[in-house]
Amino acid sequence: MSDQNVRNAGFTPSGITGGSLGSSMMSQEAKESGGGVRSGGPTSTLQGMGAKGTTHSSGFTSSGIASGTPASHRMSQEARSHGGGTPRGGTTSTVQSI
């Protein structure tokens, strides 16, 4: 994953770009949660990366999630809370796909 991919998806230092994949994700996530975007969810995670330019240090890479990184820690937490697997549409799978 690169910082440019995250920006291209609409997650930028100045916020989420209107009409982008990011804005669609934010809208869908807000609808599903009753009006807000939860901290630690896909939208907030990607926006944090877009604002700071931290995709490389996060551990989400083009060849998978790097061992011993914040991404691998997040994936482990998500898998434990979902009985052993990371759910499709969850934070880990969504961020990795970008």
All heavy atoms as an XYZ file, in Angstrom:
662
protein
N       0.852     -1.156      0.000
C       0.000      0.000      0.000
C       0.902      1.223      0.000
O       1.961      1.219      0.578
C      -0.885      0.002      1.236
C      -1.709      1.236      1.315
S      -2.665      1.575      2.797
C      -3.067      0.071      3.510
N       0.462      2.235     -0.652
C       1.233      3.467     -0.648
C       0.368      4.624     -0.165
O      -0.861      4.569     -0.221
C       1.757      3.769     -2.051
O       0.702      4.195     -2.887
N       1.058      5.659      0.281
C       0.341      6.859      0.693
C      -0.484      7.397     -0.470
O      -1.591      7.887     -0.276
C       1.323      7.924      1.176
C       2.005      7.536      2.481
O       1.400      6.804      3.274
O       3.142      7.973      2.703
N       0.036      7.271     -1.696
C      -0.683      7.774     -2.861
C      -1.987      7.004     -3.075
O      -3.000      7.596     -3.426
C       0.187      7.700     -4.122
C      -0.433      8.414     -5.307
C      -0.688      9.895     -5.033
O       0.172     10.607     -4.553
N      -1.903     10.360     -5.322
N      -1.991      5.696     -2.869
C      -3.228      4.919     -3.002
C      -4.280      5.404     -2.022
O      -5.462      5.510     -2.356
C      -2.975      3.427     -2.763
C      -2.213      2.771     -3.872
O      -1.991      3.343     -4.929
N      -1.784      1.553     -3.626
N      -3.863      5.682     -0.805
C      -4.791      6.162      0.224
C      -5.341      7.530     -0.180
O      -6.541      7.774     -0.096
C      -4.109      6.196      1.613
C      -4.984      6.861      2.644
C      -3.752      4.779      2.051
N      -4.463      8.412     -0.656
C      -4.920      9.728     -1.115
C      -5.847      9.593     -2.321
O      -6.846     10.294     -2.422
C      -3.739     10.629     -1.456
C      -3.043     11.195     -0.219
C      -2.179     12.355     -0.528
N      -0.758     12.386     -0.506
C       0.149     11.448     -0.247
N      -0.208     10.253      0.019
N       1.423     11.684     -0.241
N      -5.499      8.700     -3.248
C      -6.342      8.499     -4.433
C      -7.737      8.012     -4.055
O      -8.703      8.275     -4.769
C      -5.703      7.504     -5.399
C      -4.504      8.072     -6.112
O      -4.264      9.267     -6.129
N      -3.718      7.186     -6.704
N      -7.837      7.296     -2.946
C      -9.135      6.819     -2.466
C      -9.916      7.925     -1.768
O     -11.070      7.733     -1.393
C      -8.951      5.628     -1.532
N      -9.286      9.095     -1.594
C      -9.989     10.240     -1.017
C      -9.635     10.580      0.413
O     -10.232     11.466      1.011
N      -8.652      9.898      0.978
C      -8.237     10.150      2.358
C      -6.998     11.043      2.316
O      -5.911     10.580      1.999
C      -7.954      8.834      3.086
C      -9.140      7.924      3.135
C      -9.272      6.877      2.233
C     -10.135      8.115      4.078
C     -10.375      6.028      2.269
C     -11.251      7.278      4.124
C     -11.360      6.235      3.220
N      -7.167     12.318      2.611
C      -6.092     13.293      2.425
C      -5.784     14.041      3.712
O      -6.574     14.001      4.662
C      -6.484     14.325      1.347
O      -7.498     15.185      1.875
C      -6.995     13.652      0.080
N      -4.653     14.773      3.737
C      -4.330     15.574      4.923
C      -5.387     16.627      5.248
O      -5.529     17.024      6.400
C      -2.997     16.236      4.549
C      -2.374     15.287      3.576
C      -3.536     14.746      2.773
N      -6.153     17.046      4.252
C      -7.179     18.058      4.508
C      -8.570     17.471      4.709
O      -9.551     18.205      4.790
C      -7.197     19.087      3.371
O      -7.427     18.447      2.138
N      -8.669     16.161      4.800
C      -9.952     15.525      5.042
C     -10.351     14.587      3.911
O      -9.584     14.365      2.979
N     -11.540     14.031      3.998
C     -12.034     13.099      2.993
C     -12.609     13.891      1.823
O     -13.423     14.785      2.007
C     -13.082     12.146      3.594
C     -12.424     11.278      4.676
C     -13.716     11.279      2.511
C     -13.365     10.386      5.434
N     -12.167     13.542      0.622
C     -12.580     14.236     -0.589
C     -14.001     13.850     -0.966
O     -14.336     12.660     -1.034
C     -11.629     13.867     -1.752
O     -10.294     14.148     -1.350
C     -11.973     14.634     -3.001
N     -14.838     14.846     -1.221
C     -16.214     14.605     -1.648
C     -16.256     13.818     -2.949
O     -15.444     14.034     -3.845
N     -17.191     12.885     -3.060
C     -17.363     12.089     -4.263
C     -16.346     10.971     -4.439
O     -16.337     10.303     -5.464
N     -15.514     10.741     -3.457
C     -14.467      9.720     -3.542
C     -14.923      8.397     -2.931
O     -15.983      8.321     -2.300
C     -13.217     10.193     -2.796
O     -13.482     10.277     -1.401
N     -14.100      7.376     -3.109
C     -14.325      6.095     -2.439
C     -14.403      6.325     -0.931
O     -15.253      5.758     -0.251
C     -13.210      5.107     -2.781
C     -13.214      3.794     -2.010
C     -14.473      2.982     -2.306
C     -11.965      2.988     -2.335
N     -13.531      7.167     -0.427
C     -13.529      7.474      1.010
C     -14.842      8.057      1.492
O     -15.341      7.694      2.556
N     -15.411      8.961      0.707
C     -16.687      9.551      1.135
C     -17.807      8.531      1.079
O     -18.700      8.533      1.928
C     -17.027     10.795      0.313
O     -17.309     10.483     -1.015
N     -17.760      7.629      0.100
C     -18.757      6.548      0.031
C     -18.629      5.620      1.232
O     -19.635      5.214      1.820
C     -18.583      5.741     -1.251
O     -18.857      6.534     -2.369
N     -17.382      5.285      1.584
C     -17.148      4.431      2.752
C     -17.661      5.099      4.021
O     -18.311      4.462      4.852
C     -15.657      4.138      2.907
C     -15.103      3.148      1.931
S     -13.323      2.939      2.114
C     -13.201      2.336      3.801
N     -17.365      6.390      4.162
C     -17.793      7.117      5.349
C     -19.311      7.139      5.444
O     -19.882      6.888      6.506
C     -17.246      8.542      5.329
C     -17.612      9.353      6.551
S     -16.857     10.984      6.606
C     -17.626     11.787      5.214
N     -19.978      7.392      4.335
C     -21.437      7.427      4.320
C     -22.029      6.071      4.698
O     -22.926      5.986      5.538
C     -21.915      7.843      2.931
O     -23.313      7.785      2.847
N     -21.514      5.010      4.095
C     -22.018      3.665      4.375
C     -21.779      3.278      5.833
O     -22.670      2.748      6.498
C     -21.350      2.646      3.449
C     -21.884      1.241      3.604
C     -23.354      1.126      3.254
O     -23.830      1.788      2.338
N     -24.077      0.308      3.974
N     -20.585      3.571      6.326
C     -20.271      3.229      7.711
C     -21.159      4.011      8.683
O     -21.634      3.462      9.683
C     -18.794      3.514      7.985
C     -18.282      2.880      9.244
C     -16.783      3.030      9.422
O     -16.040      3.147      8.427
O     -16.349      3.026     10.587
N     -21.410      5.279      8.380
C     -22.276      6.090      9.242
C     -23.711      5.560      9.246
O     -24.350      5.485     10.290
C     -22.246      7.548      8.792
N     -24.207      5.166      8.085
C     -25.564      4.602      8.007
C     -25.671      3.321      8.822
O     -26.653      3.103      9.532
C     -25.933      4.313      6.551
C     -26.228      5.541      5.743
C     -26.491      5.171      4.298
C     -26.577      6.416      3.435
N     -26.663      6.073      2.002
N     -24.651      2.469      8.710
C     -24.674      1.186      9.418
C     -24.577      1.349     10.930
O     -25.054      0.502     11.675
C     -23.540      0.296      8.926
C     -23.750     -0.203      7.512
C     -22.544     -0.933      6.942
O     -21.499     -1.042      7.630
O     -22.644     -1.381      5.789
N     -23.945      2.430     11.374
C     -23.770      2.600     12.815
C     -24.746      3.608     13.423
O     -24.590      3.998     14.570
C     -22.332      3.035     13.114
O     -22.102      4.333     12.625
N     -25.714      4.036     12.655
C     -26.718      4.944     13.184
C     -26.331      6.411     13.151
O     -26.859      7.204     13.912
N     -25.374      6.777     12.313
C     -25.074      8.189     12.133
C     -23.650      8.618     12.390
O     -23.297      9.754     12.116
N     -22.816      7.769     12.902
C     -21.435      8.163     13.184
C     -20.442      7.184     12.593
O     -20.797      6.087     12.183
N     -19.207      7.594     12.543
C     -18.121      6.734     12.076
C     -17.290      6.384     13.300
O     -16.769      7.268     13.978
C     -17.265      7.455     11.014
C     -16.073      6.621     10.623
C     -18.112      7.783      9.794
N     -17.170      5.089     13.574
C     -16.509      4.678     14.818
C     -14.990      4.785     14.736
O     -14.398      4.556     13.692
C     -16.917      3.264     15.205
C     -16.427      2.181     14.291
C     -16.912      0.805     14.741
N     -16.564     -0.205     13.770
C     -15.386     -0.811     13.723
N     -14.454     -0.518     14.611
N     -15.130     -1.717     12.802
N     -14.405      5.119     15.854
C     -12.958      5.151     15.978
C     -12.423      3.734     15.803
O     -12.982      2.786     16.337
C     -12.589      5.679     17.367
O     -11.210      5.641     17.548
N     -11.378      3.585     15.012
C     -10.797      2.271     14.771
C     -11.418      1.530     13.609
O     -10.960      0.459     13.244
N     -12.470      2.081     13.026
C     -13.101      1.462     11.867
C     -12.326      1.772     10.600
O     -11.341      2.510     10.612
N     -12.757      1.212      9.473
C     -12.038      1.411      8.219
C     -11.882      2.876      7.822
O     -10.797      3.307      7.428
C     -12.881      0.663      7.189
C     -13.694     -0.310      7.952
C     -13.886      0.304      9.310
N     -12.951      3.648      7.926
C     -12.882      5.046      7.502
C     -11.918      5.842      8.371
O     -11.054      6.559      7.858
C     -14.279      5.695      7.529
O     -15.149      4.954      6.661
C     -14.239      7.135      7.084
N     -12.034      5.728      9.676
C     -11.157      6.509     10.553
C      -9.706      6.044     10.442
O      -8.789      6.865     10.493
C     -11.633      6.471     12.005
O     -11.549      5.175     12.535
N      -9.485      4.749     10.271
C      -8.118      4.233     10.121
C      -7.474      4.783      8.852
O      -6.344      5.282      8.878
C      -8.122      2.696     10.099
O      -8.657      2.218     11.338
C      -6.718      2.146      9.902
N      -8.189      4.690      7.740
C      -7.649      5.196      6.478
C      -7.473      6.709      6.507
O      -6.487      7.233      5.977
C      -8.543      4.775      5.311
C      -8.382      3.312      4.916
C      -9.573      2.838      4.088
C      -7.081      3.086      4.170
N      -8.404      7.425      7.121
C      -8.254      8.877      7.193
C      -7.039      9.250      8.028
O      -6.309     10.165      7.699
C      -9.512      9.555      7.731
C      -9.406     11.067      7.795
C      -8.982     11.708      6.483
O      -9.369     11.256      5.414
N      -8.170     12.737      6.555
N      -6.804      8.525      9.107
C      -5.607      8.776      9.910
C      -4.339      8.566      9.110
O      -3.390      9.350      9.195
N      -4.320      7.514      8.300
C      -3.158      7.250      7.452
C      -3.007      8.334      6.391
O      -1.899      8.784      6.105
C      -3.295      5.898      6.774
C      -3.168      4.739      7.688
S      -3.478      3.232      6.753
C      -2.904      2.033      7.911
N      -4.108      8.741      5.794
C      -4.065      9.778      4.769
C      -3.615     11.113      5.324
O      -2.889     11.860      4.669
N      -4.029     11.417      6.528
C      -3.671     12.694      7.145
C      -2.191     12.737      7.519
O      -1.544     13.770      7.398
C      -4.530     12.933      8.382
N      -1.661     11.593      7.952
C      -0.284     11.551      8.447
C       0.719     11.010      7.431
O       1.916     11.139      7.637
C      -0.221     10.677      9.699
C      -1.040     11.198     10.842
C      -1.040     10.206     11.970
C      -2.075     10.587     13.017
N      -2.345      9.489     13.928
N       0.235     10.342      6.370
C       1.159      9.724      5.422
C       1.936      8.585      6.058
O       3.149      8.507      5.941
N       1.224      7.676      6.742
C       1.904      6.624      7.512
C       1.642      5.213      7.002
O       1.753      4.259      7.762
C       1.460      6.680      8.988
O       0.032      6.511      9.034
C       1.864      7.966      9.654
N       1.313      5.040      5.744
C       0.969      3.696      5.295
C       2.142      2.733      5.380
O       1.967      1.584      5.749
C       0.428      3.703      3.859
O       1.413      4.248      3.001
C      -0.850      4.492      3.755
N       3.332      3.181      5.055
C       4.480      2.277      5.059
C       4.819      1.773      6.456
O       5.118      0.603      6.642
C       5.694      2.942      4.418
C       5.504      3.173      2.961
N       5.200      4.408      2.453
C       5.524      2.321      1.911
C       5.058      4.308      1.148
N       5.238      3.060      0.788
N       4.768      2.642      7.439
C       5.108      2.234      8.799
C       3.986      1.455      9.473
O       4.204      0.830     10.500
C       5.470      3.455      9.642
O       4.368      4.336      9.744
N       2.792      1.450      8.902
C       1.663      0.777      9.528
C       1.715     -0.741      9.377
O       1.157     -1.466     10.172
C       0.350      1.282      8.943
O       0.248      0.888      7.590
N       2.355     -1.229      8.300
C       2.448     -2.661      8.071
C       1.522     -3.206      7.009
O       1.548     -4.390      6.706
N       0.680     -2.379      6.421
C      -0.164     -2.792      5.311
C       0.675     -2.626      4.045
O       0.984     -1.503      3.648
C      -1.428     -1.933      5.227
C      -2.385     -2.136      6.360
C      -2.411     -1.277      7.431
C      -3.276     -3.208      6.350
C      -3.294     -1.450      8.478
C      -4.170     -3.403      7.391
C      -4.177     -2.523      8.456
N       1.096     -3.722      3.430
C       1.988     -3.648      2.275
C       1.356     -4.321      1.062
O       0.379     -5.064      1.185
C       3.338     -4.333      2.556
O       3.155     -5.749      2.572
C       3.931     -3.869      3.884
N       1.944     -4.089     -0.103
C       1.421     -4.697     -1.332
C       1.583     -6.211     -1.342
O       0.897     -6.907     -2.083
C       2.100     -4.086     -2.557
O       3.492     -4.309     -2.487
N       2.457     -6.742     -0.506
C       2.626     -8.193     -0.448
C       1.961     -8.813      0.780
O       2.183     -9.975      1.099
C       4.114     -8.556     -0.485
O       4.809     -7.904      0.546
N       1.145     -8.045      1.468
C       0.424     -8.565      2.627
C       0.729     -7.763      3.877
O       1.408     -6.738      3.827
N       0.246     -8.235      4.982
C       0.445     -7.550      6.255
C       1.766     -8.004      6.850
O       2.006     -9.198      7.021
C      -0.732     -7.819      7.205
C      -1.993     -7.176      6.607
C      -0.450     -7.302      8.597
C      -3.253     -7.441      7.366
N       2.616     -7.038      7.166
C       3.945     -7.338      7.696
C       3.866     -7.744      9.168
O       3.142     -7.134      9.954
C       4.849     -6.126      7.532
N       4.616     -8.748      9.503
C       4.672     -9.283     10.860
C       5.231     -8.248     11.838
O       6.130     -7.490     11.506
C       5.559    -10.526     10.839
O       5.799    -10.991     12.118
N       4.681     -8.216     13.042
C       5.187     -7.356     14.100
C       4.850     -5.884     13.957
O       5.471     -5.052     14.601
N       3.874     -5.550     13.137
C       3.510     -4.155     12.877
C       2.149     -3.830     13.487
O       1.416     -4.731     13.907
C       3.432     -3.902     11.363
O       2.384     -4.718     10.821
C       4.750     -4.194     10.669
N       1.790     -2.551     13.513
C       0.437     -2.202     13.968
C      -0.651     -2.926     13.161
O      -1.678     -3.317     13.709
C       0.371     -0.684     13.762
C       1.780     -0.229     13.912
C       2.599     -1.340     13.283
N      -0.417     -3.142     11.862
C      -1.403     -3.850     11.041
C      -1.580     -5.294     11.507
O      -2.705     -5.795     11.581
C      -0.984     -3.819      9.572
N      -0.477     -5.972     11.832
C      -0.601     -7.367     12.281
C      -1.267     -7.433     13.653
O      -2.047     -8.351     13.922
C       0.755     -8.068     12.284
O       1.608     -7.541     13.264
N      -1.002     -6.459     14.490
C      -1.653     -6.403     15.801
C      -3.159     -6.205     15.630
O      -3.963     -6.888     16.258
C      -1.048     -5.279     16.639
C      -1.671     -5.111     17.978
N      -1.499     -6.016     19.001
C      -2.486     -4.139     18.456
C      -2.190     -5.613     20.057
N      -2.793     -4.473     19.752
N      -3.542     -5.274     14.746
C      -4.963     -5.019     14.485
C      -5.629     -6.274     13.932
O      -6.732     -6.634     14.316
C      -5.130     -3.860     13.505
C      -6.581     -3.580     13.151
C      -6.725     -2.465     12.148
N      -6.207     -1.209     12.617
C      -6.900     -0.340     13.355
N      -8.136     -0.609     13.699
N      -6.369      0.795     13.738
N      -4.954     -6.954     12.999
C      -5.517     -8.160     12.406
C      -5.737     -9.232     13.469
O      -6.775     -9.889     13.500
C      -4.603     -8.692     11.299
C      -5.163     -9.917     10.597
S      -4.156    -10.468      9.210
C      -2.708    -11.076     10.049
N      -4.775     -9.397     14.368
C      -4.917    -10.387     15.444
C      -6.086    -10.057     16.359
O      -6.870    -10.943     16.719
C      -3.634    -10.462     16.268
O      -2.595    -10.992     15.519
N      -6.212     -8.793     16.729
C      -7.324     -8.376     17.584
C      -8.666     -8.636     16.894
O      -9.599     -9.139     17.512
C      -7.217     -6.889     17.913
C      -6.185     -6.548     18.934
C      -6.196     -5.064     19.238
O      -6.251     -4.234     18.333
N      -6.124     -4.734     20.509
N      -8.730     -8.290     15.635
C      -9.983     -8.464     14.894
C     -10.326     -9.947     14.755
O     -11.474    -10.345     14.913
C      -9.851     -7.804     13.514
C     -11.155     -7.535     12.854
C     -11.022     -6.638     11.624
O      -9.932     -6.146     11.305
O     -12.067     -6.441     10.983
N      -9.322    -10.761     14.483
C      -9.555    -12.201     14.349
C     -10.043    -12.803     15.666
O     -10.981    -13.617     15.687
C      -8.275    -12.903     13.888
N      -9.421    -12.402     16.783
C      -9.854    -12.917     18.090
C     -11.300    -12.537     18.376
O     -12.077    -13.349     18.879
C      -8.946    -12.383     19.197
C      -7.662    -13.155     19.364
C      -6.940    -12.816     20.660
N      -6.579    -11.414     20.781
C      -5.476    -10.857     20.298
N      -4.605    -11.602     19.650
N      -5.230     -9.584     20.470
N     -11.679    -11.315     18.047
C     -13.036    -10.883     18.361
C     -14.082    -11.465     17.410
O     -15.272    -11.372     17.677
C     -13.124     -9.352     18.372
O     -12.973     -8.827     17.087
N     -13.635    -12.095     16.325
C     -14.564    -12.707     15.372
C     -14.363    -14.218     15.264
O     -14.645    -14.816     14.235
C     -14.428    -12.053     13.990
C     -14.968    -10.674     13.954
N     -14.201     -9.559     14.207
C     -16.222    -10.218     13.727
C     -14.951     -8.487     14.128
N     -16.178     -8.851     13.844
N     -13.863    -14.821     16.312
C     -13.756    -16.273     16.359
C     -12.673    -16.877     15.477
O     -12.771    -18.029     15.081
N     -11.636    -16.110     15.146
C     -10.500    -16.687     14.440
C     -10.259    -16.188     13.030
O      -9.242    -16.504     12.431
N     -11.156    -15.417     12.477
C     -10.940    -14.906     11.122
C     -11.212    -13.418     11.055
O     -11.904    -12.866     11.896
N     -10.633    -12.780     10.055
C     -10.923    -11.359      9.867
C     -12.102    -11.246      8.913
O     -12.071    -11.787      7.810
C      -9.708    -10.588      9.307
O      -9.262    -11.218      8.122
C      -8.582    -10.546     10.310
N     -13.144    -10.557      9.327
C     -14.358    -10.499      8.516
C     -14.203     -9.631      7.265
O     -13.498     -8.621      7.278
C     -15.381     -9.884      9.467
C     -14.574     -9.083     10.415
C     -13.275     -9.821     10.564
N     -14.837    -10.063      6.220
C     -14.900     -9.266      4.996
C     -15.600     -7.950      5.331
O     -16.616     -7.941      6.016
C     -15.689    -10.034      3.953
C     -15.803     -9.331      2.651
C     -16.590    -10.148      1.681
N     -15.954    -10.011      0.391
C     -16.159    -10.779     -0.625
N     -16.989    -11.776     -0.528
N     -15.538    -10.563     -1.756
N     -15.035     -6.849      4.881
C     -15.604     -5.544      5.177
C     -15.158     -4.966      6.502
O     -15.523     -3.851      6.846
N     -14.358     -5.730      7.253
C     -13.830     -5.225      8.517
C     -12.670     -4.274      8.262
O     -12.249     -4.049      7.128
N     -12.136     -3.725      9.335
C     -11.059     -2.749      9.204
C      -9.844     -3.331      8.500
O      -9.339     -2.750      7.545
C     -10.668     -2.198     10.599
O     -11.809     -1.602     11.189
C      -9.544     -1.182     10.479
N      -9.379     -4.492      8.942
C      -8.174     -5.073      8.352
C      -8.325     -5.344      6.874
O      -7.482     -4.930      6.072
C      -7.789     -6.376      9.097
O      -7.593     -6.083     10.478
C      -6.519     -6.979      8.523
N      -9.375     -6.020      6.490
C      -9.535     -6.363      5.065
C      -9.763     -5.132      4.211
O      -9.246     -5.035      3.096
C     -10.656     -7.370      4.874
O     -11.895     -6.844      5.253
N     -10.496     -4.160      4.709
C     -10.764     -2.944      3.934
C      -9.489     -2.135      3.737
O      -9.178     -1.706      2.621
C     -11.845     -2.082      4.612
O     -13.032     -2.857      4.734
C     -12.129     -0.825      3.801
N      -8.751     -1.912      4.811
C      -7.520     -1.127      4.710
C      -6.508     -1.846      3.837
O      -5.872     -1.234      2.971
C      -6.942     -0.807      6.111
C      -5.588     -0.134      6.004
C      -7.916      0.071      6.890
N      -6.368     -3.143      3.983
C      -5.425     -3.900      3.161
C      -5.808     -3.830      1.690
O      -4.944     -3.755      0.817
C      -5.330     -5.357      3.615
C      -4.339     -6.198      2.830
C      -2.902     -5.690      2.914
O      -2.499     -5.114      3.914
N      -2.147     -5.885      1.874
N      -7.079     -3.809      1.377
C      -7.491     -3.774     -0.029
C      -7.160     -2.444     -0.704
O      -6.959     -2.406     -1.910
C      -8.983     -4.068     -0.159
O      -9.757     -2.980      0.293
N      -7.109     -1.367      0.057
C      -6.769     -0.060     -0.512
C      -5.291     -0.044     -0.805
O      -4.835      0.415     -1.789
C      -7.131      1.094      0.450
C      -8.614      1.138      0.751
C      -6.629      2.432     -0.067
C      -9.509      1.659     -0.326
